[in-house]
Amino acid sequence: MIFAQLIKKTLQSVCCCSALCLSAHASAAEHIAPPSLSSIENSDIKRLLPNDEVKPILAGDTEFLSLYSEYMSRDFRGIVLLIPDWNSTPTSNAGMSYLRKELTNLGYTTYAMTVPDIDWQASDMAAPAQAATQSSTQSSTQAQNEEPTKTAQSNSDGAVTTAQEPHFVNAIDLVSNEVLSNYKTNLIMRYEALYQNAMSEPNNIVVIAQGTSAGVLLEYYADFPDSRIDAFISLSSYLPNTQRNKGLAQTTSLVTPALLDIYYANDNTDILMSLKNRQRWVNRNAKFDYRQRQLFGLRNAPEQHARLTKMIDGFLRRLF
């Protein structure tokens, strides 16, 4: 009995020593970042679509994919560049995938590009500087508010301190200006590379963009870039930033190409509330080649895709 207890204590001490040795040599597992959304989309596109449709294009140091579809009618009418919304793909059922195929039957060669990833940490670099500026401003404001109080107390015994100015709190935007500007820079780099690739077939060039991608491209064309296009078609264009979306109404009236502004009846409130203001700016700046059209129903319904294609075809036939 005594011998068994001695063996038990010996085994317990050996186990404790081995556990301590293992814990000393063990290290925490390295964090492995999940694959980006664009890499998952690219792998799916390469695996599911025919190789002759997938065309890699280099924009700076970044390679992205574009989907090429050649025109399938008797007459060649032009080239259409399709840019989906951010966090979306050219194969989505929100209209881009249908237009990519259907416009070829109407005489257009289509290029549908993949959009860059959203860098949600783009504002982190500016945050410390803004915090330091705000703290210095608050300290200076407090110092200025304390000086009149001390003067009043010294001049009159028991006088009431001067009232401070009221403090107003501004609403926080859903997407910061830095994140949106970072996405715009990356998207424009890809768009210019796609545009240069499409210019190998000089003809009428049409751009069809969706959502936030359409909003940043409208800002881009309002600055009168060197790239020439014959028509711009925006699908539910908006910017998820209050100030920039407010300025988008004026920006819409400043773009050079003919503009077809399409929206859906069930779009978000930011889009629906800005439509009337866009019309006012178009009238003020006399942009006579601007058209605004509404679509009813779900945007992923087959009948909706047919109405969208017919609306785009009718607008383009009036131009060329």
Beta strands, then each sheet from edge to edge (+ up, - down):
strand 1: 54-59
strand 2: 62-69
strand 3: 78-83
strand 4: 108-113
strand 5: 205-210
strand 6: 231-235
strand 7: 258-264
strand 8: 290-295
sheet 1: 1+ 2- 4+ 3+ 5+ 6+ 7+ 8+
end
